[in-house]
Amino acid sequence: YLKQVAGLLVIGSLGGLGMNTTVVVPAILLGRAIDTATAWSKGTATSEKVWQAGLAYVAAMILYQGARLVKRWGLRIANQRIMASVRSDALRGVLDWPMEKLGQTPIGDLMARIIGDVEVFGAGVREMTTETWDTVLFSISLIGAMMFYDAGLTLLVLLPVPLGMMLAKASGRWVSARTTAAREASADLTAFLQEHLVGLRVVRLFGRIEATVAGAAVLSERLAEANLDAIRLRAGLQPVYRLLMVSGIVLVIWLAGSQVVAGVMTL
């Protein structure tokens, strides 16, 4: 599947490489623009210097956002094409099954799996292809630039990050288990609905309408609870480990702010 979209993956990866290598440049040039404007307000820099610093920042943002556009275009289209290919092959594989196996397998279950499981698979592919650049290279670029300015402060700022990463890793397994349960509940409900809608005349003939509705209600409730369990866990854990990941900002404001006041570091 990766070979089928190799060209798009290369284009998107080049965009991701450019985007997450230059991600530090706008911040650095914005800092220089602030320093230049501060110097101009004190009469130690000309307005021309301020304009030059501002234009340099704008150019850096155009470069960064242009690379971001290329990355998103290449990787997102590639991901959608991979999902379409997987879904096509899943349907093709089911059509090639022997009739005996088809007769023993609920059609609704197959529908739920071919549609829903491919969505879960697509999310994994998207994480693999995108986060290589948007997390790994992004972090390397930022940490490298921060180490260049102040290695000691950078190491202090990064102290909470391993805890956040470990929690994120653990929560991934928990979310995966609950996502699987939700997918199974969805398959059960889809299979139930498909079977009873196809056999609607038989259901009415035997007076099983209320029992069928009650059965669908039970399965719907089970699906809702399974989805809510996964959402509660994901929504509850994300703020916790994001707080851990960004708590170093407190140290930046405190320690670096003290250095700015002392004149050791510029704003």
N, C-alpha and C positions, 0 to 999 in steps of 0.2 A: 504493500500500500504506500509506503514511503517512496518507493521507486516511481510509482505512477505520478507523483506530484513533486519529483525531485527538483525540477526547475523553479517552481514556486517556493519550495523550502529554501533553496539557495538564495533567491532574491530576498525573501523575508528574513533569512538569517544574516545576510549582508546588511539589511536595514537595521536589524537588531544589534549587530556588531557596531555599526556606526552610531546608532542611537545611544547605546549604553556605554560606549567609550567617551562620547562627547557630552554625556549627561552632566558632568561636573563643570563644563565650560561656561554655560549660562550663569551658574551660581558664582563662579569665580569672577566673571566679567561684571556681574551685577554688584558684587562687593567692590570691585575697582571703581565702578561708576559712582557708588555711594561715597567712597573715599575721595574721588575727584570732586564730587559736588560739595562735600564737606570742606575740602581744601579751597574751592572757589568761594564758598561763603565766608571763609577767613581771609580771602584776598591773596592766597598763595597759589592759585591756579586760574587759568584763563577760561572764558566761556567756551572757546574752541575746544579745549581739552574735555570739557563736560560733554559737548556734542559728540566728540569722537568716542568717548567712553560709552555714551548711550547708544550710538550706532553699532559699536562693537557688540554690545549686549543683544541688540535686536538681531544682528547677523548670526550670532551664536544660537539664538532661539529658533531662527528660520532653519539653520542647519540641523538642529536637534529635532524639531518637529517634522522636517522633511524626511529624515531617516526614520522617524516613528511612523509616518504615513506609509512608507515603503514596507516596513516590517509588518504592520497590521494588514496591509493589503495582501502580501505574499502568504503569511502564515494563516490568516483567517480563511482565505479561499482554499488553501491547501487542506486545512482541517475539515472544512465542509465537504470537499471532494472525497477525502478519506472516509468520512462518515457515510456519504452516498454510496461509495464502493462497497463498504462493509455491509450496509443494509441490502444492497443488490445481491451480493454474494450469499447473504443469509437467506434471502428469499429463493435464490437459485438452488441453494443446498437443500432447502425444504422441499422444493418441487422435484428434486431428484431422489427423495426418500422412497423406499418401497411403500406400496399402498397399505400394507399391514401396519407399518409404523405410523403412517398418517392417520389411520383409523383409530389408533390407540392414544393419540396425542390431542389434547383439547386445542382447537383452532384459536380460541381466545388467548390461551397461554402463549402460543407462537406469536400472535399479533403483539401482545404486550412485550415480549422479549425482543422481537425484531425492531420495534419502535423504541421502547424504553431503554433496553440494555445498550443499544448503539449510542444513545444520548450519554449514558454514563461512560462508555468507552471513549466517545468524542471529547468529553471533559478531561479524561486522562491524557489523550493525545495532545490536547490544547495546552495542558500544564507542561507536558514534556517538551513540546516544541517552542513554547513562548517563554516559560519561566527560566529556561537555560540562559536567555539573554536578560529578561526583565527582573530576575532575582540574582542569579549567580554573577554575571558580568556587571550588572548594575551595582551590586554590593562591593565587588572588587574595585571598581572605578572610584566609588565614593570613599571607601576605606583608604585606598591608596592616596587620594587627594588630601584626606584628613590627616593621615600620617605625615605627609609632607609638611603640613602647616604646624602640627603639634602632636607628636607621637604619644606623649604621656596622657594628654587630655583625650585623645582618640581611644586609647586602651581603657581608660576609665568609663568613657561613654558606652563602650561595647560590652562592659561587664554583664549587664542583664540579658544580652542577646542570646547566649547559649541556653539559658533557662527558657526563654521564649521559643527557641527552636525545638528543644526537647518536648515541651508541652504541645507544640504544633504537630510534631511527629506522633506523639501518643494519641492526640485527638484525631489524627487522620485514621488510625485503626478503628477508633470508636465510631467515627462517622461512617466509615466503610461498612462496618457491621450493620449499622442502622439503615444505611442505604440499601444493602442487600435485602433486609427484612421488608423495606418499603417496596422494592421491586417485586418480591415474591407475593406480597399482598395485592399489588397491582395486577399481576398475572392471574391470581385467583379470581379477582373481581371481573376482569375482562373475559376470562374463560366462562365464568358463570353467566354473565350477560349474553355472550355470544350463543351459548348452548340453549338458553331459555328463550332467546328471541327467535332463533331458528326453529325451535320446537314450540312456538307460541300457541299454535292450534291445539297441540296435545295438552299443554298446560291448562288451557281454558276448558278443554273437554273433560279433564279430570278434576276440575275445580281447585287447581293449585295456585290460583292467582295470588291470594294473600300470603301463602307460604313462600312463593317465589319472591314477592316484594320484600317480605321479612328477611329472607336469605340475602337478598341484594343489600338490604340496609345493614345487616351484620357485617358483610364483607366491606361495604363502603366505610363503615365506622372503623374497621380494622385498618384499612388503607389510610384513612385520615390520621389515626393515632400513630401509625408507623411513620408517616411523613412528618407529623408534628414532632415526634421524638428526634428525628434526624435534624430538623430545623432548629429545635430548642438547643440541642447539643452544639451545633455549628454556630448558631447565633450567640450562645452563651460563652463559648470558649474563645471565639475570635477577639472580642474586646480585651479578654484577659491577656492573651499572649501578644496582642498588639500593644497593650499598655507596657508590658515587659520590654518589648522591642524598642519603644520610643521613650522609655523612662530616662534614658541617658540625656535627653534634651534638658532635663532639670540641671544636670551637671554642666552642660554647655552654658546655660544662662548664668549659673552661679559662678563657676570657675573662670570661664572665658570672659564673662561680664566684669569680674574683678580685674582681669588683665587689661580690659579696655579702659576701665576707670584709672588704672595705674599707668596707662600709656604704653604698655608692653605690646599690645595687639590693637589693631584698628577695628572699628565697628564691623 
